[in-house]
Amino acid sequence: MKAEDMNQLQLVEREEIDDEEELFEAIDKLISQGINSGDVKKLQDAGIYTCNGLMMHTKKHLTGIKGLSEAKVDKICEAAEKIVNFGYMTGSDALIRRKAVIRITTGSQALDELLGGGVETSCITEAFGEFRSGKTQLAHTLCVSTQLPTNMNGGNGKVAYIDTEGTFRPDRIVPIAERFGMDPGAVLDNIIYARAYTYEHQYNLLLGLAAKMSEEPFRLLVVDSVIALFRVDFTGRGELAERQQKLAQMLSRLTKIAEEFNVAVYMTNQVIADPGGGVFISDPKKPAGGHVLAHAATIRLMFRKGKGEQRVCKVFDAPNLPEAKHVFQITPGGIADAKD
């Protein structure tokens, strides 16, 4: 690969990315199954752009869309079932499907090894820890590394960033892009950014993403942080049940985006003091969001401060990774291996 080529951002056109099967079936294919184009438009207005996404909604939710009766919804679902297989498959088929999963480098070789190759697409990776523990720095590094070609452990795709705490810094992206030998302007052009101010705004931003992801190859969605607005908009124990229900809906939406579009979802989480942690626990803090958040995240990473610019990342929970920890470092060029 020539140096000039490496400097240029290599976002391959969608047709070239996947010569095998498409990751998802566009909602327009329902028209060929006898569904009225007006009804397809109503689905798109409700944020449903793929047949895969349609099958992830309940009929109750679909009948809530203006202009869709129960009879129409039944007909639409029947048509979608003919296009997408949502039934059983063999373990071998599941293994073949897993080959579509891309692992995106974190910028640190030790951290990549800890994660089995990098941050996985098609699932939610959650990073929790105190302030200044490196969660947002990893988000910024991933914004750049996701755009690297797949042969350089990148995702070869665009990035969506939802910011609830006002911590996204485009000027921070510039030195990270330069470290990876990429054009900072092109890297920034391939990041779409939104600042959310309420939990409802945050949810609506997620709904609007389906349209963009069905048209362009996205590989990363960052939510920094997932819980902040819920902690502000819901107060006291009286509103806790409603908060957890709304949070569950948001996390369900994130899971569906991850699987529908083969996108890596990286979300940061805050910690809360755990007075019941006991005398023997040196650091009595636990991640916010309770069991709802714990069950939604596929991979949970615990971040804490180390010496100087060093940070420690521990695999807290993962279905396919052993519990282990590694030290990494925050540098001007983003996350990197710690120097001894």
C-alpha positions in Angstrom: 0.0 0.0 0.0 1.4 3.4 -1.0 1.9 6.1 1.6 -0.3 8.5 -0.4 -3.1 5.9 -0.4 -2.8 5.4 3.3 -3.2 9.1 4.0 -6.5 9.2 2.1 -9.5 7.9 4.0 -10.4 4.6 2.5 -14.2 4.3 2.9 -15.0 1.7 0.3 -18.4 1.9 -1.4 -21.1 -0.3 0.1 -21.3 -2.6 -3.0 -17.6 -3.4 -2.7 -17.7 -4.1 1.1 -19.8 -7.1 0.9 -19.9 -9.2 -2.2 -21.7 -12.0 -0.3 -25.1 -11.2 1.2 -26.3 -7.7 2.2 -26.3 -7.1 5.9 -30.0 -6.1 5.8 -33.0 -6.1 3.5 -34.3 -2.6 2.6 -37.9 -1.9 3.6 -38.6 -1.0 -0.1 -38.5 -4.8 -0.9 -42.0 -5.1 0.8 -43.5 -3.4 -2.4 -42.5 -6.4 -4.4 -44.5 -8.5 -1.9 -47.7 -6.5 -2.7 -47.4 -3.9 0.1 -48.7 -0.4 -0.8 -45.8 2.1 -1.2 -47.8 4.6 1.0 -47.6 2.1 3.9 -43.9 1.6 3.3 -43.5 5.4 3.5 -45.4 5.4 6.9 -42.9 2.8 8.2 -40.0 4.9 7.1 -41.5 8.0 8.8 -41.6 6.0 12.0 -37.8 5.2 11.7 -38.1 1.7 10.2 -35.9 1.4 7.1 -35.1 -2.3 6.9 -37.2 -5.5 7.0 -34.8 -6.7 9.7 -35.7 -3.7 11.8 -39.4 -4.2 11.1 -39.3 -7.7 12.6 -37.7 -6.3 15.8 -40.9 -4.4 16.5 -44.1 -5.7 18.2 -47.4 -5.6 16.3 -48.7 -3.4 19.1 -46.0 -0.9 18.4 -46.6 -1.1 14.6 -50.4 -0.5 15.0 -49.5 2.6 16.9 -48.1 4.1 13.7 -50.6 6.6 12.2 -52.5 5.1 9.3 -51.6 1.4 9.9 -54.5 -0.8 10.9 -54.2 -4.3 12.5 -55.0 -6.0 9.2 -52.4 -3.9 7.4 -49.7 -4.7 10.0 -50.5 -8.5 9.8 -50.1 -8.3 6.0 -46.8 -6.3 6.3 -45.4 -8.7 8.9 -46.3 -11.7 6.6 -44.5 -10.1 3.7 -41.4 -9.3 5.8 -41.2 -12.9 7.0 -40.9 -14.0 3.3 -37.9 -11.7 2.8 -36.0 -12.2 6.1 -35.5 -15.5 8.0 -36.1 -14.8 11.7 -36.6 -18.4 12.7 -34.2 -21.1 13.9 -30.8 -21.7 12.3 -28.1 -24.3 13.0 -25.1 -23.5 15.2 -22.9 -23.8 12.0 -25.0 -21.1 10.3 -24.7 -18.9 13.5 -20.9 -19.3 13.3 -20.9 -18.2 9.7 -23.0 -15.2 10.5 -20.5 -14.3 13.3 -17.8 -14.0 10.6 -19.5 -10.7 9.6 -18.5 -9.3 13.0 -15.6 -6.7 12.7 -13.3 -6.0 15.6 -12.1 -2.4 15.7 -8.8 -1.5 17.2 -8.7 0.7 20.4 -5.2 2.0 19.5 -3.6 -0.1 22.2 -2.4 -3.6 21.4 -2.7 -4.8 25.0 -6.3 -3.5 25.2 -7.1 -5.2 21.8 -5.9 -8.5 23.1 -8.0 -8.1 26.3 -11.0 -7.6 24.1 -10.3 -10.5 21.8 -9.1 -8.3 18.9 -10.9 -5.0 19.5 -14.3 -3.5 20.0 -16.9 -5.8 18.4 -19.6 -4.8 16.0 -23.2 -6.2 16.5 -23.1 -5.8 20.2 -23.0 -3.2 23.0 -19.7 -2.5 24.8 -20.1 -0.5 28.0 -17.2 1.3 29.8 -17.9 2.5 33.3 -15.6 4.3 35.8 -15.0 7.5 37.6 -14.4 10.8 35.8 -10.9 11.1 34.2 -10.6 7.3 33.9 -10.2 7.3 30.0 -13.8 6.4 28.8 -14.2 9.5 26.6 -10.6 9.3 25.4 -11.3 5.7 24.1 -14.5 7.1 22.4 -12.4 9.7 20.6 -9.8 7.2 19.5 -12.5 4.8 18.2 -14.0 7.6 16.2 -10.7 7.6 14.2 -9.8 3.9 14.2 -13.2 2.9 13.0 -12.4 4.7 9.7 -9.3 2.7 9.1 -9.4 -0.1 6.4 -10.3 -3.5 7.8 -6.8 -4.8 6.9 -5.5 -2.2 9.4 -7.9 -3.5 12.2 -10.4 -0.7 11.4 -14.1 -0.8 10.6 -13.9 0.9 7.2 -17.0 2.9 8.1 -18.5 6.1 9.4 -19.2 7.1 13.0 -22.3 8.5 14.8 -21.6 10.3 18.2 -24.4 11.2 20.7 -23.0 13.4 23.4 -25.1 13.9 26.6 -22.3 15.6 28.7 -20.8 18.0 26.2 -17.4 16.3 26.2 -16.9 15.7 22.4 -13.9 17.8 21.2 -13.4 17.8 17.4 -9.9 19.4 17.9 -9.0 16.2 19.9 -9.7 14.1 16.8 -7.0 16.0 14.8 -3.9 14.6 16.6 -5.4 11.1 16.8 -6.1 11.1 13.0 -2.5 12.3 12.4 -1.1 9.5 14.5 -3.0 6.9 12.3 -1.7 8.7 9.2 -5.1 9.9 8.1 -6.5 13.2 6.8 -8.1 15.0 9.9 -10.6 16.9 7.7 -11.8 13.7 6.0 -12.0 11.9 9.4 -14.1 14.7 10.9 -16.4 14.7 7.8 -17.2 11.1 8.4 -18.3 11.7 12.0 -21.9 12.8 12.5 -22.4 14.4 15.9 -25.4 15.4 18.0 -25.7 16.9 21.5 -28.7 15.6 23.5 -30.2 17.6 26.3 -33.1 15.4 27.5 -33.6 11.6 27.6 -36.5 12.0 25.0 -34.1 14.0 22.7 -31.6 11.2 23.1 -34.1 8.5 22.1 -35.4 10.6 19.1 -31.8 10.9 17.9 -31.5 7.1 17.9 -34.7 6.8 15.9 -33.3 9.2 13.3 -30.2 7.1 12.9 -31.9 4.3 11.0 -32.4 6.4 7.9 -28.7 7.4 7.8 -27.4 3.9 8.6 -29.5 2.3 5.9 -27.9 4.6 3.2 -24.3 4.8 4.3 -21.8 2.3 5.9 -21.6 3.2 9.6 -19.5 1.0 11.9 -19.6 2.8 15.2 -22.2 4.5 17.4 -20.9 6.3 20.5 -23.3 7.3 23.4 -21.3 9.3 26.0 -22.8 8.8 28.5 -25.9 6.7 28.3 -27.2 7.4 31.9 -26.5 11.1 32.5 -29.8 12.5 31.2 -31.8 9.8 33.0 -30.2 10.8 36.3 -31.2 14.4 35.7 -34.7 14.0 34.2 -35.9 11.4 36.8 -35.5 12.2 40.5 -36.2 10.3 43.7 -37.4 6.7 44.3 -40.9 7.6 43.2 -39.7 7.9 39.5 -37.2 5.1 39.6 -39.5 2.5 38.1 -40.4 4.8 35.2 -36.8 5.7 34.7 -35.7 2.1 34.4 -38.5 1.3 32.0 -37.5 4.3 29.7 -33.8 3.3 30.0 -34.7 -0.3 29.0 -36.5 1.0 25.9 -33.4 3.1 25.0 -31.1 0.1 25.5 -33.3 -2.1 23.5 -33.1 0.4 20.6 -29.3 0.4 20.9 -29.2 -3.4 20.7 -31.4 -3.4 17.6 -29.2 -0.8 15.9 -26.1 -2.9 16.7 -27.6 -6.1 15.2 -29.6 -4.6 12.4 -26.7 -2.6 10.9 -23.7 -4.6 12.2 -22.5 -1.5 14.1 -20.3 -1.4 17.2 -22.2 0.4 20.0 -19.8 1.9 22.6 -21.5 3.6 25.5 -20.0 5.1 28.6 -21.6 4.9 32.0 -21.1 6.7 35.3 -20.6 5.1 38.7 -22.5 5.5 42.0 -21.2 5.2 45.6 -22.2 1.8 47.1 -22.5 2.3 50.8 -23.4 -1.4 51.2 -20.2 -2.4 49.5 -18.7 -3.5 52.8 -15.5 -2.8 54.7 -13.4 -5.3 52.7 -14.0 -3.6 49.4 -11.3 -0.9 48.8 -13.4 0.9 46.1 -17.1 0.7 47.0 -18.4 2.1 43.7 -20.7 0.4 41.2 -22.0 1.2 37.7 -25.2 3.3 37.5 -28.3 2.0 35.8 -28.9 -1.1 37.9 -29.7 -4.5 36.5 -31.5 -3.1 33.4 -28.2 -1.7 32.1 -26.1 -4.7 33.3 -28.2 -7.1 31.2 -28.3 -4.9 28.1 -24.5 -4.5 27.7 -22.8 -7.4 26.0 -19.3 -6.5 27.2 -18.8 -4.5 30.4 -15.4 -2.8 31.0 -14.3 -1.2 34.2 -11.9 1.7 33.9 -9.9 3.2 36.8 -7.0 5.6 37.1 -3.4 4.4 37.4 -0.1 6.2 37.8 0.1 9.5 35.9 -1.4 9.1 32.4 -1.8 5.3 32.9 -5.3 3.8 33.2 -6.4 0.2 34.0 -9.2 -1.6 32.0 -10.7 -4.7 33.5 -13.2 -7.0 31.7 -16.1 -6.9 34.2 -18.5 -9.1 32.2 -18.4 -10.7 28.8 -19.9 -13.9 27.2 -16.7 -14.9 25.4 -13.8 -13.2 27.3 -12.0 -14.2 30.5 -11.9 -11.8 33.4 -8.6 -10.0 33.0 -7.1 -6.5 33.1 -4.6 -4.5 31.2 -2.9 -1.1 31.6 -3.0 1.4 28.8 -2.0 5.1 28.4 -3.6 8.3 27.3 -1.3 10.1 24.8 -1.8 13.2 22.5 -2.6 10.6 19.7 -5.3 8.9 21.8 -5.2 5.5 23.6 -1.9 3.6 23.3 0.1 0.9 25.0 1.5 1.8 28.4 5.2 2.4 28.6 7.0 0.4 31.3 
